[in-house]
Amino acid sequence: MDKNIGVSKTPLLFLIFNRPETTKEVFEVIKNQRPACLFIAADGPRIEREGEAEKCRITREVVLRGIDWDCEVKTYFRDSNVGCGRNVSEAITWFFEHVPEGIILEDDCLPNDSFFSFCAELLEKYRENNAISAISGNNFQLQQPMGIENDYYFSLFPSSWGWATWARSWKDYELYINKWEKLDKKAFLQYLFEEKEYQLWWKNQYDYFFKERPIDTWDFQFHFQSMMRRQLAVIPKANLISNIGHGPDGTHFNNPDSYFANMPTYELDFPLTHPECIERNYEADVFIQDMLFGRAEVVSNFKKIKRLIKRLIKYTPQ
């Protein structure tokens, strides 16, 4: 199968901001695919950042002037800054107001050629299957995940450094995860992991997102939606995306020496080999949980009682 068959028909959303260098590098790869429908979204400059308005202007021009093929172009450019959480989530909502499915790339997520064909083929294959929430392009394991015999596996985590999804998966997305309040948390957490320390880690995270309502991120909220719906994400057996944005201008990752910075990518062979059934790779998810997220301390009832007694002794008048 030619890697470029049908790829140009897949709508693509390109999320940019204030980094013309990384934007140009990623856009050169997009240009090679010549998508027939290109959506470009950009947050506005922060008024307190000197010179950012000019960087934003140049970044937008890099893309707009670089379009040298026939395609439908739609833009969602903000005049003022609303922050990463709102900007990205609202841009994706805008994208899916126009198309039923598509690829989403940020300005620092550098894909290889396999990524586009991988997304195009699996968007079609799982289009009507609500068990699948997204198709991820990145795999953070340097070695092939445990027990993987095909070209991809299924995971709890819809990784978003280069990904694809459907409007059906994004529908009813909530930046402030209001559904957490009335959710059966015990059943939900038991679905995520058997291990108590992992359950507690996710409970703490979603408690924080619900109560504090941070506006600087959007992907944890999509994690929640996918997990809540008991959906799985497709993860390629080999990494297809290299994040080239780790540095001083990175929004959340600014360490150029990070394990996740500039990871190598590998081409897949086509046609893809598919798993016989949709089943989560639990062992691979445990690996990712430990590497990316970690675990929370689970305090036993004995320790809780011991701590309570210590506090009572401390504050009892002598």
Secondary structure, 3 states (H helix, E strand, C coil): CCCCCCHHHCCEEEEECCCHHHHHHHHHHHHHHCCCEEEEEECCCCCCCCCHHHHHHHHHHHHHCCCCCCCEEEEEECCCCCCHHHHHHHHHHHHHCCCCEEEEEECCEEECHHHHHHHHHHHHHCCCCCCEEEEECCCCCCCCCCCCCCCEEEECCCCCCCEEEEHHHHCCCCCCCHHHCCCCHHHHHHHHCCCHHHHHHHHHHHHHHHHHCCCCCCHHHHHHHHHHCCCEEEEECCCCEEECCCCCCCCCCCCCCCCCECCCCCCCCCCCCCCCCCCECHHHHHHHHHHHHCCCCCCCHHHHHHHHHHHHHHHCCC
